[in-house]
Amino acid sequence: MKRLEHIRGHLSAEKNMNIAATLPSPLTTHVLNIDHGVPGANMTISLHRLNPMSSEWDLLTTGITNDDGRYPGLISKERFIAGVYKMRFETGKYWDALGETCFYPYVEVVFTITDSLQKYHVPLLLSRFSYSTYRGS
């Protein structure tokens, strides 16, 4: 126990936040740029949950995909409950940053979670003029 207290004293708040971001999320995504055959790195993603009382979308988190096209720590197990969710991918800004145009300025994927104890993977396969998604595992 003393060793844990000693180690805990060496961790800064920033390091603690980084550790939290690496915990396994029950909901994951992976953006793949199929035009270039590479991961969709540096794309802004936001996660929302539909508020059943107001029928409005509550923003849960916003982040940017890493070099592998993933956003680790999308949502914690504690915040992941049954409901209707929306992932919004800022595709227009992504293609602009690559110096290219696209047809879809953003992509919103809406899905229902009935069992929050399961793991859900919602990838986005993306080109400048099309996209596809599915429930993976």
Phi, psi and omega in degrees: 000319180297324179297319178297318178296321178296314179294317180302324180294339180270351181271128176275169178299322180297316179296321178298320179294321179294322178296317180298324181290343181264355177295145182297131178266141177287348178234123181231162176217163179209118180263128179238122177275100184277349172293317184256351181070038182224164173296151177276076182283149175065034175259133177284133179231140172235146179243131182231155173233137180287126178279114184293339180280319184255349185060028176248155179276127174263125177288126179261319181197156174223140179199185183234137179295148179278187182298338179266006179078018181246159176235087181298147177072033183304315177206146179279159177300325182293325182271350184272105181235167177300144179158186178259127183242159175221129170254127179249123180254124182275076186289324180298314178296323178300309181292324176302317180296335177270001180076026182232160176260164178213166181274324183257113180290336174202162176233129175245125179248117182251134184209160182251131175254120178255332181234099184286357177274346177278165174260136181236136177235123183236088180279160176234117175263122194229134166234180182291338185234009178201164173206160178213150178213164180198167174270113177263192180233000000 
